[in-house]
Amino acid sequence: MTTHYDQLGGDAGIRLLVDRFYDLMDTAPEAANIRTLHARNLKVSREKLYKFMSGWTGGPPLYVEEYGHPRLRMRHFPFAIGARERDEWLWCMDRALAEHEAPEELKTFLRERLQQLADHMRNQPG
């Protein structure tokens, strides 16, 4: 059975997707607000998202092996995340996915799932 991980290009594909996501976050004015919630150097964030996305898409569970259950909402609770932050995060991921070589139906599916996940991270009204 082919996993989403495989369809995204395996390890190298996940790395490319995550790197493009953070390159956009680091440079795009559309992501300026969410960028301020991250450390100056995005190396740790890149690595954590890469490990999470690996397992989340059906590849090796790198994040779980190193950090345990993701508990994403709890881990993001120290950061004020409202609709604006959610939308800026999704803007970056949407563009990274759009540029990524993968089946369009997979991209659509992932966008829907990531929308739900990002909305679940909200801990601020509005």
Legacy VTK file of the C-alpha trace (Angstrom):
# vtk DataFile Version 3.0
C-alpha trace
ASCII
DATASET POLYDATA
POINTS 126 float
0.000 0.000 0.000
1.338 3.418 -0.949
1.248 5.905 1.923
0.846 9.654 1.785
4.472 9.761 2.863
5.441 7.806 -0.266
3.249 9.969 -2.498
4.944 13.103 -1.124
8.365 11.723 -2.044
9.364 9.910 1.145
11.990 11.378 3.425
13.388 13.786 0.817
9.891 14.920 -0.179
8.832 15.633 3.392
12.056 17.567 3.950
11.433 19.646 0.795
7.852 20.390 1.810
8.824 21.454 5.326
11.774 23.522 4.129
9.588 25.368 1.618
6.961 25.939 4.312
9.510 27.542 6.644
11.206 29.472 3.834
7.824 31.041 3.100
7.173 31.721 6.774
10.579 33.324 7.107
10.229 35.664 4.122
6.588 36.243 3.150
4.829 39.358 4.461
1.660 37.218 4.583
3.257 35.230 7.422
4.860 38.081 9.369
2.637 37.683 12.425
3.131 33.947 12.859
6.845 34.310 12.171
7.176 36.372 15.367
5.927 33.366 17.379
8.989 31.373 16.322
12.624 31.570 17.362
14.948 33.720 15.269
16.568 30.553 13.924
13.990 28.148 12.505
16.252 25.077 12.580
14.537 23.427 15.575
11.055 24.198 14.248
11.960 22.797 10.839
13.263 19.605 12.382
10.215 19.089 14.610
7.730 19.666 11.793
9.743 17.377 9.504
9.650 14.612 12.132
5.955 15.161 12.818
5.007 15.205 9.121
6.993 12.016 8.525
4.831 10.026 10.922
1.611 11.939 10.262
1.775 11.041 6.577
2.471 7.346 7.204
6.255 7.316 7.216
8.639 6.610 10.083
7.240 7.939 13.410
10.317 10.092 14.053
8.550 12.666 16.231
6.904 10.063 18.466
10.168 8.163 18.818
11.969 11.271 20.037
9.314 13.284 21.880
6.434 10.907 22.567
2.822 11.612 21.638
2.602 14.924 19.749
-0.015 16.489 22.073
-0.041 19.338 19.585
-2.592 21.554 21.289
-0.805 21.297 24.636
2.600 21.983 23.065
1.243 25.043 21.256
-0.695 26.423 24.219
2.103 28.799 25.335
1.632 30.672 22.042
-1.326 32.955 21.349
-2.938 31.315 18.330
-6.069 32.858 16.906
-7.651 32.884 13.469
-4.924 35.142 12.074
-2.099 32.867 13.175
-3.980 29.801 11.934
-4.606 31.418 8.569
-0.986 32.551 8.163
0.252 29.031 8.973
-2.192 27.581 6.471
-1.172 30.169 3.860
2.431 28.934 4.083
1.462 25.270 3.994
-0.969 25.777 1.115
1.739 27.382 -1.011
4.328 24.783 -0.056
1.879 22.037 -1.059
0.965 23.821 -4.295
4.613 23.825 -5.345
5.226 20.233 -4.248
5.119 17.336 -6.682
2.302 15.108 -5.479
-1.107 14.004 -6.761
-3.651 16.825 -6.644
-6.177 14.639 -4.812
-3.594 14.062 -2.073
-2.906 17.788 -1.797
-6.642 18.451 -1.471
-6.977 15.779 1.211
-3.965 17.099 3.140
-5.236 20.690 2.959
-8.545 19.583 4.494
-6.829 17.642 7.274
-4.334 20.433 7.959
-7.172 22.985 8.087
-8.811 20.910 10.825
-5.518 20.473 12.653
-4.629 24.165 12.449
-8.080 25.174 13.651
-7.686 22.816 16.616
-4.495 24.698 17.634
-6.449 27.933 18.190
-6.431 29.014 21.812
-7.532 32.612 21.363
-10.954 33.980 20.454
-11.383 35.288 16.930
LINES 1 127
126 0 1 2 3 4 5 6 7 8 9 10 11 12 13 14 15 16 17 18 19 20 21 22 23 24 25 26 27 28 29 30 31 32 33 34 35 36 37 38 39 40 41 42 43 44 45 46 47 48 49 50 51 52 53 54 55 56 57 58 59 60 61 62 63 64 65 66 67 68 69 70 71 72 73 74 75 76 77 78 79 80 81 82 83 84 85 86 87 88 89 90 91 92 93 94 95 96 97 98 99 100 101 102 103 104 105 106 107 108 109 110 111 112 113 114 115 116 117 118 119 120 121 122 123 124 125
